[in-house]
């Protein structure tokens, strides 16, 4: 492989690993917020336990996913300085807004939610997790806006050898964005639902004293995955019109892009048919059917695989352009890079990010195995000391 192929491989590997974390974040955030809402409104202990348990899974995935996202940011400057020079004024704007206006807010509200148990008033505490969800989706919007610009550089013109933003509205209503964003959000819900379903099936199959808790988790996962599948598949097909308009040869020019699209559609359609005609109609009885639980566990990773194949089709099909019709991948690569330099960083990044993915999986599995009674999130009571009264007591 030459240095260009190595650089492309590096970004593809790190981007793919990072997206695995993103999918679960987008899928679990609204589910945890809904569980917390039910707890606040009803006061039922089961809803508090579900909020804390699945909230801890969310926090584990979020914390480890941060490091993978930082690697992505560094690569733009290290490996693709040509992109920054030519289109940084346009492409960098949504990335900067995502980092400063969405990611930092998301982290702040998540911190308040994590440490606010038994300290903040319950409605304020609830508002924190909904703000986490809102800002997570805002992050997805800005990232997808930046990616859509690479697919179709709307709202920008070239002046003095560089792209200049002339129409913010066109950038934010890019046809390559409007259908792709709901498609990604639906995929996140699909993945989050399958994780809940698979975890519930695992605990019910291996034996648990908390059958009601994991039966609820399994059923919630199936229903969430059904909703996510309908959104994903519907907006997946809705993307075909803008793709055919702006990139008519997207899936013919690369055998690889076509293969990725084909397998993504195959996995998605099979899973959706299974959800619609097998799992959803029998969701009430599924927790009792021990023979079905290994099948549910085996299919849990499939939405993640389908998502990676979808990104492969979206990105590879744009080649040889980094910004379609404006900047090639070769021209975007940083000058002076050697095969040895890129290989070394590829091995390092893959090793670190791969390790983070393994640790994420191991910690989530350990949390599932230990069950809701061993969860640390929100387990401590109000902080009471001489002269101090917990905020929630006011």
Buried (B, 14 or more C-beta within 10 A) or exposed (E): EEBBEBBBBBBBBBBBBBBBBBBBBBBBBBBBBBBBBBBBEEEEEBBBBBBBBBBBBBBBBBBBBEBBBEBBEEBBEBBBBBBBBBBBBBBBBBBEBBBEBBBEBBBBBBEBBBEBBBBBEBEEBBBBBBBBBBBBBBBBBBBBBBBBBBBBBBBBEEEEEEBEBEEEEBBBBBBBBBBBBBBBBBBBBBBBBBBBBBBBBBBBBEEBEBBEBBBBBBBBBBBBBBBBBBBBBEBBEBBEEBBEEBBEEBBEBBEBBBBBBEBBBEBBBEBBEBBEEBBBEEBEEBBEEEEBBEEBBEBBBBBBEBBBBBBBBBBBBBBEBBBBEBBBBEBBBBEEBEBEBBBEBBEEBBEBBEEBBEEBBEBBEEBBEEBBEEBEBBEEEEEEEEEEEBBBEE
